[in-house]
Amino acid sequence: MAFFDEIGKKITDGGQKAAEQARIFAEVSRLNGLITEQERIISQLYSRIGQNYYELHKLDAEACVQAEVEGITMAEKRIEEIKAQIVLVKGVESCPKCGCEIAKGTVFCPQCGERIPEISSKERSENMVNCSKCGKAVPKGQKFCIYCGSLISENDQGDTSKKICSGCGAEVEPGSKFCMKCGQMIEE
């Protein structure tokens, strides 16, 4: 019987050791979780400090952070360009006052009531070029067509003699009063 008592004692001791190891593991995991939470708070605070510094010193940043400030400024500019592409792809315009997306040709913004100035086809064509592959109008300065993905060549970039329909972006024949693709009246 002593043999079985000894085996029982070893099993009990082993179980107690395993339970103690599990308790230690759980406590260490809990404490590591608390550390991770504090590191997240620190990271958010660093981010806020950086954002505040950028807003206060974007025009007069110290040399040690000048590259980062320029990087943020470039990224913000690129975001605005991409937003303009989204507006073009969606076929909408943005309200100049509140930024709300509105259908082309809307006279007043449904969000803030601002009168929407009409953009003449001449103004629109001065800021657009036609993709040589698909023919759609894309903003000047783009490297790739937002519709077909083709590289916009330098020939496309420099061509301002083509008239572009303000409704659909199609090239319009010289002297035409209406777009042959969508029927939009062409402004002179």
Backbone as CSV, one residue per row, in Angstrom:
resi,resn,N_x,N_y,N_z,CA_x,CA_y,CA_z,C_x,C_y,C_z
1,MET,0.802,-1.175,0.000,0.000,0.000,0.000,0.860,1.261,0.000
2,ALA,1.993,1.213,0.595,2.893,2.353,0.662,3.296,2.784,-0.748
3,PHE,3.412,1.820,-1.636,3.764,2.114,-3.025,2.707,3.009,-3.653
4,PHE,1.439,2.656,-3.473,0.353,3.445,-4.050,0.236,4.813,-3.364
5,ASP,0.521,4.866,-2.075,0.487,6.147,-1.366,1.553,7.088,-1.922
6,GLU,2.733,6.495,-2.193,3.825,7.305,-2.720,3.487,7.808,-4.129
7,ILE,2.893,6.977,-4.965,2.494,7.397,-6.311,1.429,8.482,-6.200
8,GLY,0.493,8.314,-5.310,-0.554,9.316,-5.105,0.035,10.643,-4.655
9,LYS,1.019,10.571,-3.760,1.680,11.794,-3.280,2.419,12.492,-4.418
10,LYS,3.104,11.710,-5.278,3.822,12.300,-6.414,2.844,12.956,-7.392
11,ILE,1.713,12.326,-7.625,0.705,12.888,-8.533,0.149,14.184,-7.946
12,THR,-0.138,14.161,-6.668,-0.653,15.351,-5.999,0.355,16.483,-6.062
13,ASP,1.623,16.174,-5.749,2.676,17.193,-5.818,2.817,17.749,-7.232
14,GLY,2.774,16.852,-8.222,2.877,17.277,-9.632,1.713,18.168,-10.012
15,GLY,0.530,17.833,-9.582,-0.650,18.646,-9.869,-0.554,20.011,-9.222
16,GLN,-0.053,20.041,-7.980,0.106,21.314,-7.288,1.153,22.188,-7.998
17,LYS,2.251,21.543,-8.445,3.282,22.301,-9.171,2.720,22.846,-10.480
18,ALA,1.928,22.034,-11.202,1.327,22.472,-12.465,0.352,23.611,-12.211
19,ALA,-0.438,23.500,-11.136,-1.381,24.561,-10.800,-0.636,25.847,-10.458
20,GLU,0.456,25.720,-9.720,1.256,26.887,-9.360,1.869,27.521,-10.612
21,GLN,2.366,26.689,-11.550,2.937,27.198,-12.795,1.857,27.913,-13.620
22,ALA,0.646,27.355,-13.664,-0.456,27.982,-14.403,-0.825,29.326,-13.778
23,ARG,-0.852,29.377,-12.431,-1.161,30.615,-11.739,-0.096,31.676,-12.047
24,ILE,1.168,31.283,-12.023,2.267,32.204,-12.328,2.152,32.698,-13.766
25,PHE,1.901,31.784,-14.680,1.757,32.139,-16.094,0.609,33.135,-16.287
26,ALA,-0.522,32.887,-15.641,-1.683,33.773,-15.756,-1.359,35.159,-15.204
27,GLU,-0.673,35.212,-14.064,-0.332,36.501,-13.455,0.666,37.266,-14.327
28,VAL,1.670,36.574,-14.866,2.639,37.223,-15.760,1.927,37.735,-17.014
29,SER,1.007,36.964,-17.565,0.250,37.394,-18.748,-0.572,38.639,-18.437
30,ARG,-1.219,38.658,-17.263,-2.012,39.819,-16.862,-1.110,41.051,-16.750
31,LEU,0.036,40.897,-16.120,0.956,42.014,-15.943,1.526,42.492,-17.288
32,ASN,1.831,41.553,-18.182,2.299,41.928,-19.523,1.215,42.697,-20.271
33,GLY,-0.040,42.323,-20.076,-1.155,43.047,-20.683,-1.223,44.488,-20.185
34,LEU,-0.972,44.676,-18.869,-0.961,46.029,-18.304,0.185,46.857,-18.893
35,ILE,1.337,46.217,-19.086,2.476,46.908,-19.713,2.119,47.321,-21.139
36,THR,1.524,46.418,-21.901,1.135,46.710,-23.285,0.157,47.882,-23.331
37,GLU,-0.784,47.924,-22.410,-1.750,49.027,-22.364,-1.041,50.348,-22.097
38,GLN,-0.094,50.369,-21.174,0.647,51.596,-20.872,1.512,52.012,-22.058
39,GLU,2.093,51.065,-22.770,2.887,51.377,-23.974,1.999,51.967,-25.059
40,ARG,0.762,51.487,-25.175,-0.186,52.037,-26.148,-0.510,53.494,-25.789
41,ILE,-0.720,53.751,-24.497,-0.996,55.124,-24.041,0.186,56.031,-24.363
42,ILE,1.399,55.568,-24.093,2.601,56.350,-24.390,2.684,56.635,-25.889
43,SER,2.421,55.632,-26.698,2.478,55.804,-28.149,1.467,56.846,-28.621
44,GLN,0.252,56.809,-28.071,-0.760,57.802,-28.437,-0.322,59.208,-28.021
45,LEU,0.274,59.310,-26.850,0.741,60.618,-26.386,1.886,61.141,-27.250
46,TYR,2.819,60.267,-27.620,3.888,60.670,-28.542,3.284,61.171,-29.853
47,SER,2.295,60.472,-30.330,1.650,60.853,-31.579,1.012,62.238,-31.456
48,ARG,0.327,62.482,-30.342,-0.286,63.796,-30.133,0.764,64.891,-30.039
49,ILE,1.872,64.618,-29.338,2.961,65.602,-29.236,3.480,65.932,-30.632
50,GLY,3.698,64.886,-31.424,4.191,65.084,-32.788,3.213,65.867,-33.640
51,GLN,1.930,65.544,-33.528,0.918,66.249,-34.312,0.857,67.715,-33.890
52,ASN,0.897,67.964,-32.579,0.882,69.353,-32.098,2.118,70.105,-32.586
53,TYR,3.289,69.468,-32.512,4.520,70.106,-32.979,4.396,70.440,-34.468
54,TYR,3.894,69.472,-35.245,3.756,69.696,-36.678,2.850,70.896,-36.951
55,GLU,1.706,70.944,-36.286,0.777,72.047,-36.518,1.401,73.393,-36.139
56,LEU,2.180,73.424,-35.066,2.788,74.682,-34.618,4.015,75.087,-35.439
57,HIS,4.760,74.100,-35.963,6.056,74.398,-36.582,6.212,73.891,-38.009
58,LYS,5.115,73.678,-38.714,5.278,73.138,-40.066,5.998,74.102,-41.000
59,LEU,5.970,75.373,-40.678,6.672,76.356,-41.515,8.060,76.703,-40.984
60,ASP,8.350,76.351,-39.735,9.659,76.691,-39.162,10.222,75.540,-38.323
61,ALA,10.151,74.335,-38.839,10.599,73.147,-38.099,12.115,73.155,-37.916
62,GLU,12.534,72.579,-36.819,13.965,72.445,-36.554,14.559,71.437,-37.536
63,ALA,15.839,71.555,-37.781,16.520,70.723,-38.773,16.384,69.234,-38.470
64,CYS,16.363,68.863,-37.191,16.320,67.436,-36.829,15.001,66.771,-37.204
65,VAL,13.947,67.546,-37.455,12.658,66.962,-37.836,12.151,67.499,-39.172
66,GLN,12.971,68.253,-39.879,12.561,68.868,-41.135,12.100,67.831,-42.163
67,ALA,12.822,66.724,-42.275,12.461,65.691,-43.260,11.095,65.100,-42.942
68,GLU,10.809,64.865,-41.670,9.514,64.302,-41.285,8.388,65.300,-41.546
69,VAL,8.629,66.569,-41.238,7.626,67.605,-41.481,7.327,67.694,-42.982
70,GLU,8.372,67.681,-43.800,8.169,67.711,-45.251,7.430,66.465,-45.721
71,GLY,7.746,65.316,-45.133,7.050,64.076,-45.488,5.565,64.146,-45.180
72,ILE,5.225,64.700,-44.023,3.809,64.853,-43.653,3.117,65.809,-44.616
73,THR,3.771,66.918,-44.931,3.194,67.901,-45.847,2.953,67.276,-47.222
74,MET,3.918,66.510,-47.709,3.765,65.838,-49.009,2.624,64.811,-48.959
75,ALA,2.542,64.061,-47.863,1.479,63.061,-47.726,0.109,63.739,-47.680
76,GLU,-0.003,64.864,-46.988,-1.274,65.588,-46.949,-1.657,66.090,-48.337
77,LYS,-0.674,66.570,-49.095,-0.941,67.035,-50.459,-1.411,65.868,-51.326
78,ARG,-0.751,64.719,-51.173,-1.122,63.534,-51.962,-2.535,63.076,-51.597
79,ILE,-2.891,63.164,-50.309,-4.247,62.799,-49.888,-5.268,63.687,-50.590
80,GLU,-4.998,64.978,-50.677,-5.913,65.892,-51.362,-6.035,65.540,-52.845
81,GLU,-4.912,65.170,-53.481,-4.956,64.760,-54.888,-5.802,63.499,-55.055
82,ILE,-5.639,62.546,-54.161,-6.393,61.296,-54.229,-7.876,61.558,-53.994
83,LYS,-8.193,62.448,-53.051,-9.596,62.811,-52.824,-10.201,63.422,-54.088
84,ALA,-9.420,64.244,-54.794,-9.901,64.835,-56.044,-10.157,63.753,-57.085
85,GLN,-9.305,62.729,-57.108,-9.513,61.616,-58.033,-10.792,60.864,-57.687
86,ILE,-11.041,60.662,-56.406,-12.269,59.972,-55.973,-13.492,60.746,-56.430
87,VAL,-13.441,62.075,-56.276,-14.547,62.919,-56.713,-14.765,62.747,-58.213
88,LEU,-13.681,62.715,-58.997,-13.802,62.530,-60.446,-14.387,61.177,-60.788
89,VAL,-13.879,60.129,-60.137,-14.346,58.769,-60.425,-15.823,58.632,-60.082
90,LYS,-16.241,59.234,-58.973,-17.634,59.146,-58.545,-18.544,60.037,-59.381
91,GLY,-17.952,60.983,-60.101,-18.761,61.880,-60.928,-19.512,62.913,-60.099
92,VAL,-18.911,63.347,-59.015,-19.533,64.352,-58.160,-18.591,65.534,-58.009
93,GLU,-19.074,66.568,-57.357,-18.254,67.724,-57.032,-18.267,67.884,-55.520
94,SER,-17.393,68.722,-55.004,-17.382,69.021,-53.576,-17.850,70.448,-53.361
95,CYS,-18.639,70.638,-52.317,-19.059,71.985,-51.937,-17.820,72.754,-51.485
96,PRO,-17.595,73.965,-52.007,-16.409,74.728,-51.615,-16.443,75.186,-50.154
97,LYS,-17.626,75.207,-49.538,-17.729,75.668,-48.154,-17.577,74.518,-47.158
98,CYS,-18.382,73.455,-47.311,-18.386,72.392,-46.299,-17.735,71.097,-46.772
99,GLY,-17.444,70.981,-48.087,-16.787,69.781,-48.600,-17.719,68.631,-48.893
100,CYS,-19.001,68.818,-48.684,-19.995,67.770,-48.932,-19.979,67.371,-50.415
101,GLU,-20.111,66.073,-50.692,-20.187,65.617,-52.081,-21.579,65.913,-52.622
102,ILE,-21.609,66.526,-53.814,-22.872,66.876,-54.440,-22.834,66.469,-55.902
103,ALA,-23.993,66.241,-56.472,-24.082,65.875,-57.884,-23.639,67.048,-58.748
104,LYS,-22.980,66.745,-59.866,-22.573,67.807,-60.788,-23.806,68.570,-61.256
105,GLY,-23.654,69.871,-61.353,-24.759,70.706,-61.817,-25.659,71.197,-60.695
106,THR,-25.413,70.761,-59.458,-26.209,71.227,-58.326,-25.954,72.716,-58.128
107,VAL,-27.018,73.487,-57.875,-26.887,74.930,-57.730,-26.600,75.315,-56.281
108,PHE,-27.228,74.621,-55.323,-27.005,74.902,-53.904,-26.649,73.610,-53.182
109,CYS,-25.746,73.702,-52.223,-25.342,72.541,-51.435,-26.494,72.108,-50.537
110,PRO,-26.875,70.835,-50.558,-27.964,70.374,-49.696,-27.565,70.321,-48.218
111,GLN,-26.274,70.368,-47.923,-25.792,70.286,-46.542,-25.747,71.657,-45.869
112,CYS,-25.140,72.648,-46.551,-24.943,73.961,-45.905,-25.661,75.102,-46.623
113,GLY,-26.234,74.868,-47.805,-26.968,75.893,-48.536,-26.117,76.823,-49.378
114,GLU,-24.800,76.595,-49.407,-23.882,77.441,-50.186,-24.208,77.342,-51.678
115,ARG,-24.192,78.491,-52.367,-24.368,78.490,-53.825,-23.103,77.904,-54.439
116,ILE,-23.271,76.974,-55.351,-22.146,76.301,-55.987,-21.805,77.049,-57.273
117,PRO,-20.575,77.571,-57.364,-20.201,78.284,-58.586,-20.080,77.311,-59.754
118,GLU,-20.519,77.778,-60.910,-20.403,76.942,-62.102,-18.982,76.958,-62.599
119,ILE,-18.463,75.792,-62.945,-17.121,75.704,-63.515,-17.294,75.583,-65.017
120,SER,-16.732,76.506,-65.723,-16.883,76.482,-67.177,-16.081,75.326,-67.758
121,SER,-16.494,74.882,-68.905,-15.775,73.783,-69.552,-14.358,74.212,-69.889
122,LYS,-14.152,75.529,-70.105,-12.804,76.008,-70.380,-11.913,75.821,-69.149
123,GLU,-12.435,76.217,-67.974,-11.672,76.027,-66.736,-11.404,74.548,-66.493
124,ARG,-12.439,73.722,-66.705,-12.303,72.293,-66.481,-11.276,71.701,-67.442
125,SER,-11.307,72.110,-68.729,-10.375,71.541,-69.703,-8.946,72.009,-69.454
126,GLU,-8.768,73.186,-68.845,-7.427,73.662,-68.522,-6.778,72.829,-67.419
127,ASN,-7.586,72.195,-66.602,-7.077,71.392,-65.493,-7.098,69.900,-65.783
128,MET,-7.509,69.534,-66.988,-7.647,68.123,-67.339,-6.879,67.813,-68.622
129,VAL,-6.516,66.548,-68.777,-5.945,66.049,-70.026,-6.664,64.751,-70.359
130,ASN,-6.620,64.368,-71.612,-7.244,63.119,-72.015,-6.209,62.006,-72.030
131,CYS,-6.590,60.861,-71.499,-5.733,59.680,-71.543,-5.647,59.210,-72.990
132,SER,-4.442,58.946,-73.457,-4.277,58.537,-74.853,-4.790,57.121,-75.100
133,LYS,-4.986,56.327,-74.058,-5.480,54.962,-74.241,-7.005,54.887,-74.219
134,CYS,-7.626,55.420,-73.124,-9.087,55.285,-73.012,-9.826,56.563,-73.387
135,GLY,-9.105,57.705,-73.491,-9.718,58.951,-73.905,-10.421,59.725,-72.809
136,LYS,-10.468,59.195,-71.598,-11.174,59.888,-70.515,-10.316,61.013,-69.960
137,ALA,-10.992,62.025,-69.414,-10.309,63.184,-68.847,-9.789,62.850,-67.460
138,VAL,-8.528,63.195,-67.226,-7.904,63.004,-65.914,-7.226,64.314,-65.526
139,PRO,-7.031,64.553,-64.232,-6.391,65.797,-63.807,-4.965,65.909,-64.332
140,LYS,-4.595,67.117,-64.723,-3.217,67.352,-65.162,-2.272,67.004,-64.028
141,GLY,-1.105,66.484,-64.385,-0.100,66.155,-63.393,-0.164,64.717,-62.912
142,GLN,-1.234,64.004,-63.254,-1.336,62.596,-62.855,-0.345,61.781,-63.659
143,LYS,0.227,60.756,-63.046,1.155,59.878,-63.752,0.424,58.735,-64.439
144,PHE,-0.716,58.329,-63.865,-1.480,57.223,-64.412,-2.951,57.605,-64.531
145,CYS,-3.619,57.039,-65.524,-5.042,57.279,-65.730,-5.825,56.637,-64.588
146,ILE,-6.766,57.382,-64.016,-7.562,56.862,-62.911,-8.667,55.915,-63.384
147,TYR,-8.861,55.811,-64.696,-9.901,54.934,-65.230,-9.343,53.615,-65.753
148,CYS,-8.231,53.685,-66.514,-7.700,52.451,-67.121,-6.328,52.072,-66.591
149,GLY,-5.692,52.966,-65.824,-4.395,52.657,-65.236,-3.206,52.883,-66.154
150,SER,-3.441,53.352,-67.350,-2.345,53.579,-68.293,-1.489,54.764,-67.872
151,LEU,-0.221,54.697,-68.233,0.699,55.791,-67.979,0.274,56.988,-68.821
152,ILE,0.179,58.148,-68.194,-0.157,59.371,-68.924,1.147,59.915,-69.492
153,SER,1.220,59.994,-70.796,2.459,60.421,-71.439,2.606,61.936,-71.355
154,GLU,3.821,62.411,-71.620,4.057,63.856,-71.617,3.262,64.519,-72.718
155,ASN,2.989,63.782,-73.814,2.169,64.337,-74.896,0.766,64.627,-74.390
156,ASP,0.234,63.706,-73.554,-1.089,63.924,-72.984,-1.069,65.152,-72.075
157,GLN,-0.024,65.290,-71.261,0.058,66.369,-70.283,0.077,67.737,-70.958
158,GLY,0.728,67.837,-72.086,0.876,69.144,-72.708,-0.254,69.539,-73.632
159,ASP,-1.181,68.657,-73.910,-2.208,68.938,-74.897,-3.383,69.679,-74.265
160,THR,-3.420,70.991,-74.434,-4.532,71.773,-73.904,-5.447,72.259,-75.018
161,SER,-5.161,71.886,-76.250,-5.984,72.346,-77.360,-7.269,71.545,-77.483
162,LYS,-7.296,70.345,-76.922,-8.494,69.512,-77.004,-9.556,70.057,-76.071
163,LYS,-10.816,70.064,-76.558,-11.931,70.429,-75.700,-12.426,69.162,-75.031
164,ILE,-12.804,69.305,-73.761,-13.269,68.165,-73.000,-14.658,68.474,-72.475
165,CYS,-15.578,67.521,-72.597,-16.943,67.678,-72.102,-16.921,67.756,-70.578
166,SER,-17.599,68.758,-70.021,-17.645,68.904,-68.562,-18.554,67.863,-67.926
167,GLY,-19.405,67.229,-68.724,-20.317,66.219,-68.185,-19.704,64.844,-68.067
168,CYS,-19.065,64.387,-69.147,-18.553,63.007,-69.150,-17.052,62.905,-69.345
169,GLY,-16.395,64.020,-69.698,-14.953,63.994,-69.868,-14.486,63.557,-71.242
170,ALA,-15.419,63.327,-72.145,-15.048,62.887,-73.491,-14.493,64.058,-74.300
171,GLU,-13.637,63.733,-75.264,-13.108,64.766,-76.149,-14.234,65.221,-77.074
172,VAL,-14.297,66.532,-77.290,-15.361,67.117,-78.107,-14.745,67.673,-79.377
173,GLU,-15.406,67.434,-80.473,-14.939,67.940,-81.763,-14.979,69.466,-81.774
174,PRO,-13.981,70.107,-82.369,-13.982,71.574,-82.433,-15.254,72.085,-83.114
175,GLY,-15.848,73.128,-82.536,-17.048,73.730,-83.103,-18.343,73.072,-82.665
176,SER,-18.289,71.949,-81.975,-19.507,71.261,-81.543,-20.192,72.053,-80.436
177,LYS,-21.522,72.077,-80.481,-22.296,72.765,-79.459,-22.729,71.788,-78.361
178,PHE,-22.731,70.456,-78.691,-23.130,69.433,-77.730,-22.152,68.268,-77.786
179,CYS,-21.994,67.602,-76.666,-21.140,66.417,-76.607,-21.842,65.270,-77.328
180,MET,-21.130,64.600,-78.208,-21.706,63.478,-78.964,-21.897,62.242,-78.075
181,LYS,-21.216,62.197,-76.945,-21.312,61.032,-76.077,-22.463,61.131,-75.074
182,CYS,-22.598,62.312,-74.412,-23.614,62.422,-73.357,-24.669,63.499,-73.618
183,GLY,-24.458,64.348,-74.642,-25.430,65.375,-74.966,-25.282,66.669,-74.188
184,GLN,-24.283,66.765,-73.324,-24.054,67.969,-72.523,-23.777,69.146,-73.453
185,MET,-24.357,70.317,-73.131,-24.094,71.526,-73.904,-22.656,71.956,-73.641
186,ILE,-21.926,72.297,-74.703,-20.527,72.689,-74.604,-20.456,74.208,-74.495
187,GLU,-19.789,74.665,-73.401,-19.623,76.108,-73.206,-18.439,76.572,-74.020
188,GLU,-18.491,77.784,-74.495,-17.381,78.342,-75.282,-16.399,79.016,-74.398
